[in-house]
């Protein structure tokens, strides 16, 4: 898998990395009118970006319940014109709970995203994969996979983490990795 750059462009969509906190990334995919956001650690970077670019906030996709992935939900919720999607009853503010593995169609688009069950870091962690959203397939791996490592085990198990990494290895080599922490140097 290739690690994505801060902006990757297809004909209609761009992938934007919004830095947050000390080492988080909030991932935003946009077209000319809408934005879809993965793991809004903080509301302000998302709010500033969508206002600056005149975008409508379509959906929030959440990988797991840790505060540094969900803290922005409450403040962003009034701006969301679609859904707040996740697969854990430990995430406050979801408007749609999905049960991985499944597929969802994103609001205001014809884009389908696969919701993958990717436990290990937490027992109910999910990742989002789309082979069609950008020019390359893209994996929003949350804390399951980083550029040079994986998330530490909280309430999942090492066996689950191992199976999750095996699942990622089946994805095409050209898949962009959109992880939510920058740990490359520390790893």
C-alpha angles and dihedrals in degrees: 000000000000121000109236126240121233092267125028118175132206123174093279109010139058128199112219127189112211110196114223137174115352099314111355128118123206108202119218124184115193144177126188094291112016141048129204116197132203120205104348099209089178131012099219100071090049094045092048093049097048093045093047091051098036094240132157114232103234110175140352116215116199125198100190145342104263113127094240089063101040110030093101095054098088095051094042096044095088089055096050111105094182128029143314103226132194143130104236134085085211091073113089117214102028113151093188126032113199127191114226134257094052143105128247132190112227118238117262092012146074091235118125119203126195115227106213124199102234108168125171105086085053127358092243101040117139133190129205122228129184125178092187110037098086135019087273127035110267132210120199096200101176106197096333095089134016134184092270105009146359137262119281118254116264111159099342124079136250089243090056091048091050091051090047092053088049089053090052091051089064092062119099116277091239092061113128114230114222104183122174101231134052103223099140097118096040091049 
